[in-house]
Amino acid sequence: MKTVTPMSLVIIGAAAGVIVVLSVLFFDRIRIDDPVGAKGGYIYYALDGVDDTQEIFLPLGLDTFLSPSLTVYKDIDNAPSWYFFLGISHAFEITEKVSLELSGSISFLLSDDNFIYGGVIVSMAF
């Protein structure tokens, strides 16, 4: 079995980065855009005084009226829980360089551990 050398990993990563940048520039130039945005991520919390923990997250968004978005967080380590964040927003163009953006959101926490989260499970913001 062939192993990938560290230098090969650098070359593969650089090539992938160039491909991503060129594809974004291409689609911007021909004005084709995907109306659904999806990403993914990982967070490592190294906190003083409490155990470290980790979570993964997935934000989803639609490029449509009110720009609805949903982000789901899942703690995969010390504080097993799910956190959901749902938002909407709309920008009103006032001038060519100035706009007003209005937004609202609601979030929900699913956890059996009231000690870590203090029992707060639902929040809203406008």
N, C-alpha and C positions, 0 to 999 in steps of 0.2 A: 504494500500500500504506500502510495506516495504522499509525503507530508508537504504542506505549504510552508514555505520559508517566511520569516518576518518581512523580508523585502518584497516578496510576492504579494503579501497582504497589503502592503503600502501601495503597490502598483494597482491592485484590484480595487482598493478603496478610492484611489485618485481617479481611476477610470470611471467608476460608478458615479462619483461626484460630478465629473465632467458631463456624463450622459444625462444626469438629472438636470443640471443647469441648462444644457443645450435644449432639452425637451421642453422645459418651462419657457425658455425664450421663444422657441418655435411656436408653441401653442398660444403664447401671448401675441406674437406677431400676426398669426392668422386669425386671431380673435375667437378661438375655440376654447371654452373653459368648461370644466366638469362642474355641474351644479351641486354635486355632493362632495363635501370635504371630509376626509377621514384621516386621522393620524393615530399614533400610539406612543406611549411613553412609559418610563420607569422612574420612580423616585426612591431614593434611599434617605431615610431620616436618621441622622446621627445627632441625637439630642442629649444634652447634659441632664443628668439626674433621673432619666428614665431609660428603659430599654430601647435600643435602636429598632426600627421597623422599616418595611419596604412596601411599596404599592405599585401597581401597574394601572394605567389609565388609557381610555379610548375616547377622544372627542370626535363627535360627528356634527356636521353642519350642512345646511341647505342654503344655496345662493338663490333665494327666492323672496317673495314678500314676507316681511317681518324676520327674515334670516333666522329661523329656528335652529337651536343647537342643543345637543345633549352630550354631556360628558359623564362617563361612568368611571369611578375609581374603585379598585379592589385592593384592600390591604392583604398582603400575602404572607405576613410574618407575625409580628407580636400582637397586633390589635385587629384580629379578623373582622372585617366589616365591608360593607358596600356603601358608596356615597354616590348619589345621583344629582346632577346639576342641570336643570333645564332652563334655557334662556331664549328671549326674543329681543330683537332690536331693529330699529329702522332709522336711517339717516335722511334728514331733510336738507337739501342744498339751499343755502341762503344766498351765497355768492359763489363765484367760481372757486374761491380759495377757502370759503368758510361754510361749514355745515353744522347742523344740530343733530345729535344722535340721542334717541330715547331708547331705553332698554328696561327690561324687567326680567326677574329670574326667580326660580323657586328651587330649593334643594331638599333632599331627603337622605337621612342616614339610617342604615339598617345595621344594628349591632346589638349583641347581647351584653356588652360590657359598658354599663353606666358609669363605672369608675373612671375610665379613660375619657369618655366624652361628656360626662356630667349630665346625661339624660336629655340633652338637646338633640332632637331628631328632625325637626322641620324648620326651615327658615325661608323668608321671602324678602326680596329687595326690589325696589323700583327706581 
